[in-house]
Amino acid sequence: MRKLKYHFFSTFYIYLYNACLAPSQPIPAFILKALKKIHPEVTAKYYGCGLVVPECLEGCRLLDLGSGSGRDCYMLSQLVGEKGHVTGIDMTEDQLEVARKYVDHHTQEFGYEKPNVDFVQGYIEALKEAGLKENSFDIIISNCVVNLSPDKRKVLSDAYRVLKDGGELYFSDVYSSSKLSDEIKNHKVLWGECLGGALWWEDLVRLAQEVGFSPPRLVTANVVTVDNMELEAVLGDYKFVSATYRLFKIPKISNKGSLVIYNGNITGFEESLEFDSQYTFKVDEVVEVDGEVASILSHSRFAEEFTFQPPGLPAGCSVKKPKVCTNTRTIAPNVS
Ligand SMILES: C[S@@+](CC[C@H](N)C(=O)[O-])C[C@H]1O[C@@H](n2cnc3c(N)ncnc32)[C@H](O)[C@@H]1O
């Protein structure tokens, strides 16, 4: 168990223990390398609750909701490359000031001719008002911010609006085991510590689909345990996880499954691609996917990374059935 200091805006320090539900993964070398190039002041002000690094980023336009001091933006700036672009949006000027202070530093550090990162002041519930255009981003990420929003439906619907068709919202946040009571929601310390605003994970699944997204697919989930007797008493039986989900903006989901073969061309994932808690695609292996995943893969940036075949193979070919973990499922973060 790892002891983490988890301090956001309150004057309290809460010590949380994180017990990994999903198999713990070492951080890939190419991400560690990117993190090492980030200015220490930016890194010191990082508050996120997960590693938010979707795959297949080269040349993409990314938006980070609640970018804080910009650590994730600067990491992703390296992964999208000079032809890609990362925009961070945050409501807090102090955070933006730190992020903006190091734009030139990182442009030089990454060897780029001009910056591929910018930071916008605004609210994640009001992306239009912040000047972000419809259908303009390939991927939206967010790291421990949506729980702080009083209007999560608006966050999701605005994210859907600014994503291009085939785009993805890939984000990490804190979720609760059931709907939180008003006492918890209105508890200043719990709100500041990202627990009071946590969505019940089933509400995420419902809201996401109501605004048009594909059903959320769980990537990882880590249990969050509060080691503070006073707060534990207020929280009672509620449980929390820090989880990463991926939601896609795709046309209607087909009910036809498919056989897919991963080509191994995504940087950093040359051997295999761990898509979510259910599917890992090894290069050149034929995998049977359900209609939902077939629709996601064939209508998103992943379309070029796979070969698709209708179900039913010539005799002699073997098909891999999806991995189903005992402690992770497609949607439920095992928090109930
Ligand atoms: C917990 S910090 C996470 C910052 C960053 N993602 C990270 O991982 O370091 C939350 C950030 O979200 C911003 N934030 C919270 N609610 C927001 C909202 N409704 N609109 C824009 N930014 C918001 C805060 O200003 C803060 O910088």
PDBQT file of the ligand as one rigid body, heavy atoms in Angstrom, charges set to zero:
ROOT
HETATM    1  C1  LIG A 401      -7.622  18.798  -8.581  1.00  0.00    +0.000 C 
HETATM    2  S1  LIG A 401      -7.017  20.040  -9.632  1.00  0.00    +0.000 S 
HETATM    3  C2  LIG A 401      -6.426  19.061 -10.982  1.00  0.00    +0.000 C 
HETATM    4  C3  LIG A 401      -5.512  19.882 -11.867  1.00  0.00    +0.000 C 
HETATM    5  C4  LIG A 401      -4.823  19.083 -12.986  1.00  0.00    +0.000 C 
HETATM    6  N1  LIG A 401      -5.751  18.380 -13.828  1.00  0.00    +0.000 N 
HETATM    7  C5  LIG A 401      -3.801  18.143 -12.403  1.00  0.00    +0.000 C 
HETATM    8  O1  LIG A 401      -3.943  16.920 -12.619  1.00  0.00    +0.000 OA
HETATM    9  O2  LIG A 401      -2.868  18.607 -11.771  1.00  0.00    +0.000 OA
HETATM   10  C6  LIG A 401      -8.489  20.734 -10.226  1.00  0.00    +0.000 C 
HETATM   11  C7  LIG A 401      -8.297  21.878 -11.229  1.00  0.00    +0.000 C 
HETATM   12  O3  LIG A 401      -9.542  22.058 -11.859  1.00  0.00    +0.000 OA
HETATM   13  C8  LIG A 401      -9.840  23.443 -11.924  1.00  0.00    +0.000 C 
HETATM   14  N2  LIG A 401     -11.296  23.516 -11.916  1.00  0.00    +0.000 N 
HETATM   15  C9  LIG A 401     -12.161  23.041 -10.990  1.00  0.00    +0.000 A 
HETATM   16  N3  LIG A 401     -13.436  23.259 -11.356  1.00  0.00    +0.000 NA
HETATM   17  C10 LIG A 401     -13.371  23.867 -12.562  1.00  0.00    +0.000 A 
HETATM   18  C11 LIG A 401     -14.350  24.335 -13.474  1.00  0.00    +0.000 A 
HETATM   19  N4  LIG A 401     -15.640  24.208 -13.197  1.00  0.00    +0.000 N 
HETATM   20  N5  LIG A 401     -13.935  24.909 -14.632  1.00  0.00    +0.000 NA
HETATM   21  C12 LIG A 401     -12.622  25.047 -14.902  1.00  0.00    +0.000 A 
HETATM   22  N6  LIG A 401     -11.648  24.608 -14.075  1.00  0.00    +0.000 NA
HETATM   23  C13 LIG A 401     -12.008  24.034 -12.937  1.00  0.00    +0.000 A 
HETATM   24  C14 LIG A 401      -9.172  24.049 -10.713  1.00  0.00    +0.000 C 
HETATM   25  O4  LIG A 401      -8.901  25.403 -10.910  1.00  0.00    +0.000 OA
HETATM   26  C15 LIG A 401      -7.907  23.191 -10.609  1.00  0.00    +0.000 C 
HETATM   27  O5  LIG A 401      -6.848  23.743 -11.326  1.00  0.00    +0.000 OA
ENDROOT
TORSDOF 0
